[in-house]
């Protein structure tokens, strides 16, 4: 199996474990997605309740000045995102 196939297989396995509620798998996915700046993966993890994924999304959106992402996160209940938006406005 080539390296990319192996990595894809590992990601698929982690996603399957995370889907079943394996917190270690969720944590690993968040860490990997954060290190790759994989916003789609982080959003998926945030949507299923990962506060760590939300935290990384807020951080990345703040660094990029991405008001739309921060607003989406704030609307979904992230006080940190709301705080960053408030800081941007002051």
Phi, psi and omega in degrees: 000134180284163183303312179299322178296321179296315179297318179296321179295318178296318179296318179298319178295316178299317180297319179297316179295319180296319179301329180274003175096011179288106185297325177298319179294319178299314180300318179295317179297318179299315181298314180296315181296320178296319181292334179262001186053040181275089185296323180297315179296316179297319178298317179299317180291321177296321182296336178260013170105010180280109178291331177295320178295320178299315181301317180292319178299318179298315180299311181295318180295321178296318179297324182273350185069031184275087183298323181297316179293317178298320179295319178300316181292319179296318179297327179280358174114005181278110177293325178300318178296319178297320179296318179296318177300317179297319178297322180295330183275348183262000000 
